[in-house]
Amino acid sequence: MAPCVEGVWKVGPLMSDHVVMENVVLRRGLRRVFEGIDLTIPRGKVVAIMGPSGTGKTTLLRLIGGQVLPDSGSVMVNGQEIPRLTRNELFAARRHMGMLFQSGALFSDMSVFENVAFPIRVHTTLQESMIRDLVLLKLESVGLRGAAPLFPNELSGGMNRRVALARAIALDPDIIMYDEPFTGLDPIAMGVIVSLIRTLNQVYGMTSIIVSHDIAEAASIADFIYLIADGRIIASGTPQEIYAEQSPRVKQFVGGLPDGPVPFHYPAADLEEELLEPDEIGR
C-alpha cells in the first residue's frame, strides 16, 4: 500500500476493473442472502444493481465498503481484498469511496457547508482556506452554493439529496455508490438527480454504482445493469439487453407485473378452509 501524503492516501496503478466479486456467499442466520454472486464493475462506468425489495442490493454496497464481510468469496476493490484489510487500511480505502445514502443522512446540527466539509476534515490535513474553496466548488456542481449557510431542516427533500451528493464527492472519490437515489423525489428533483449522476460521472471520471428498483430512471443513465433475485444474479447486460430479456422473472420485474414467478400472495393455506375455521387463524 502506498503511503499517506498530506493526509491523502495514494493508490497504486489503475486497474481496468474497479470492483470484482467472485463467488460471494453471505448468510444471515439460516437465510442465505447471496448464493455465489459474481460481478464486475468496470472503471469509469455507471452500473445499476436492481431487483425486487429485500434481495440484498444495499448489502452489496456494504460488502464493497467493508461494512459487511462475506462468509466466503472475494471482494476486490482497486485491487485490494476488502475483507482482509486492517481497520486502518479499510479507513484509508474508504477515502476513495463516496456514498449517497437513501435518506441523505446529513448531520442535522451542521450547516450545509459543514456537512460537505466533514469528510475533507476527517481524511485530510488541508488548510481551512482550501477546504472552503473545495466545499464551494462541490456545492456549485450540484447547484447549491447559495445554500451553504443553511441547515438541512431548511431545505427540501431534493435539495437535501443534492447536498448529500456534494458531500459524497467532496474528496473526488474513485467510486461513488448511490443507495436508492430516486426514492421519495418529485419528478423535477428526480430529473435533477438523474442528470447530476451522469454529469458527475463524466466530469470526474468516477465509477458509479446505483442501487435502485426504479427501472426507467436507472436504465436512462446506466451503462450496464445487474438484476438480482433469490441471492443470485438472474440477468445482466446493457439496458437494451435487459429490456429484451425473455426470462419470465426478468420480464415481470421490468414490466412491473403484479404476479408471476414472484407471486403477489404470500404462501398461505386455502382461503376457503381458513374462512371455515376462523379459530385456527394465528395459532
FENJOWO-V674258 format. One record per residue. RES is the residue in one letter. SS is DSSP state (2 for helix, 1 for strand, 0 for the rest). OMEGA is omega in radians with two decimals (NA if undefined). Layout:
[[RES SS OMEGA] [RES SS OMEGA]]
This chain:
[[M 0 -3.13] [A 0 -3.08] [P 0 3.09] [C 1 -3.13] [V 1 -3.11] [E 0 3.07] [G 0 -3.13] [V 1 -3.11] [W 1 -3.13] [K 0 3.11] [V 0 3.14] [G 0 -3.11] [P 0 -3.14] [L 0 3.11] [M 0 -3.08] [S 0 3.12] [D 1 -3.06] [H 1 -3.13] [V 1 3.09] [V 1 3.04] [M 1 -3.14] [E 1 3.05] [N 1 -3.12] [V 1 3.09] [V 1 3.12] [L 1 -3.13] [R 1 2.97] [R 1 -3.03] [G 0 3.12] [L 0 -3.09] [R 1 3.05] [R 1 3.11] [V 1 3.11] [F 1 -3.11] [E 1 3.12] [G 1 -3.14] [I 1 3.03] [D 1 3.07] [L 1 3.12] [T 1 3.13] [I 1 -3.09] [P 1 3.12] [R 0 3.03] [G 0 -3.12] [K 0 3.00] [V 1 -3.09] [V 1 3.12] [A 1 3.04] [I 1 -2.99] [M 1 3.12] [G 0 3.12] [P 0 3.11] [S 0 3.07] [G 0 -3.11] [T 0 3.06] [G 0 -3.11] [K 2 3.13] [T 2 3.11] [T 2 3.07] [L 2 3.10] [L 2 3.13] [R 2 3.04] [L 2 3.13] [I 2 -3.13] [G 2 3.12] [G 0 3.07] [Q 0 3.10] [V 0 3.13] [L 0 -3.14] [P 0 3.04] [D 0 3.05] [S 1 -3.12] [G 1 -3.04] [S 1 3.03] [V 1 -3.09] [M 1 3.07] [V 1 -3.09] [N 0 3.12] [G 0 3.13] [Q 1 3.06] [E 1 -3.00] [I 2 -3.10] [P 2 -3.09] [R 2 -3.10] [L 0 3.02] [T 0 3.14] [R 2 -3.13] [N 2 3.12] [E 2 3.13] [L 2 3.09] [F 2 3.12] [A 2 3.14] [A 2 -3.13] [R 2 3.05] [R 0 -3.10] [H 0 3.11] [M 1 3.03] [G 1 -3.09] [M 1 3.00] [L 1 -3.11] [F 0 -3.10] [Q 0 -3.11] [S 0 -3.02] [G 0 3.05] [A 0 3.05] [L 0 3.06] [F 0 -3.01] [S 0 -3.12] [D 0 3.07] [M 0 3.07] [S 1 3.07] [V 2 3.13] [F 2 -3.08] [E 2 3.08] [N 2 -3.12] [V 2 -3.13] [A 2 -3.01] [F 2 -3.11] [P 2 3.12] [I 2 3.14] [R 2 -3.11] [V 2 -2.98] [H 2 -3.11] [T 0 3.06] [T 0 -3.11] [L 0 3.09] [Q 0 -3.08] [E 2 -3.14] [S 2 3.12] [M 2 3.08] [I 2 3.12] [R 2 -3.13] [D 2 -3.14] [L 2 -3.13] [V 2 -3.14] [L 2 3.10] [L 2 -3.14] [K 2 3.11] [L 2 3.09] [E 2 -3.10] [S 2 3.10] [V 0 3.05] [G 0 -3.06] [L 0 3.13] [R 2 3.14] [G 2 -3.13] [A 2 -3.05] [A 0 -3.10] [P 0 -3.09] [L 0 3.09] [F 1 -3.08] [P 2 -3.12] [N 2 3.08] [E 2 -3.08] [L 0 3.03] [S 0 3.12] [G 2 3.13] [G 2 3.12] [M 2 3.06] [N 2 3.14] [R 2 3.14] [R 2 3.05] [V 2 3.11] [A 2 3.10] [L 2 3.07] [A 2 3.10] [R 2 -3.11] [A 2 -3.12] [I 0 -3.05] [A 0 -3.09] [L 0 -3.10] [D 0 -3.07] [P 0 3.05] [D 0 -3.10] [I 1 2.99] [I 1 -3.09] [M 1 -3.11] [Y 1 3.12] [D 1 -3.12] [E 0 -3.05] [P 0 -3.06] [F 0 -3.06] [T 0 3.02] [G 0 -3.12] [L 0 3.04] [D 0 -3.05] [P 2 -3.13] [I 2 3.14] [A 2 3.13] [M 2 3.11] [G 2 3.11] [V 2 -3.12] [I 2 3.11] [V 2 -3.14] [S 2 -3.14] [L 2 -3.12] [I 2 -3.13] [R 2 -3.13] [T 2 -3.13] [L 2 3.11] [N 2 -3.12] [Q 2 -3.07] [V 2 -3.06] [Y 2 3.13] [G 0 -3.11] [M 0 2.92] [T 1 -3.06] [S 1 3.11] [I 1 -3.07] [I 1 3.00] [V 1 -3.07] [S 1 2.95] [H 0 3.07] [D 0 -3.01] [I 2 -3.00] [A 2 -3.07] [E 2 -3.12] [A 2 -3.12] [A 2 -3.11] [S 2 -3.11] [I 2 -3.07] [A 0 2.99] [D 0 -3.06] [F 1 -3.11] [I 1 2.93] [Y 1 3.11] [L 1 -3.04] [I 1 3.03] [A 1 3.11] [D 0 3.06] [G 0 -3.12] [R 1 3.00] [I 1 -3.08] [I 1 3.08] [A 1 3.07] [S 1 3.13] [G 1 3.07] [T 0 3.08] [P 2 -3.14] [Q 2 3.14] [E 2 3.12] [I 2 3.12] [Y 2 -3.11] [A 2 -3.10] [E 0 -3.08] [Q 0 3.09] [S 0 -3.14] [P 2 -3.11] [R 2 3.13] [V 2 3.13] [K 2 3.13] [Q 2 -3.12] [F 2 -3.11] [V 2 -3.12] [G 2 -3.14] [G 0 -3.10] [L 0 -3.07] [P 0 3.14] [D 0 -3.07] [G 0 3.08] [P 0 2.99] [V 0 -2.97] [P 0 3.05] [F 0 -3.08] [H 0 3.00] [Y 0 -3.11] [P 0 -3.11] [A 0 3.07] [A 0 3.13] [D 0 -3.07] [L 2 -3.10] [E 2 3.12] [E 2 -3.14] [E 2 3.12] [L 2 3.14] [L 2 3.14] [E 0 -3.04] [P 2 -3.10] [D 2 -3.10] [E 2 -3.08] [I 0 3.08] [G 0 3.14] [R 0 NA]]
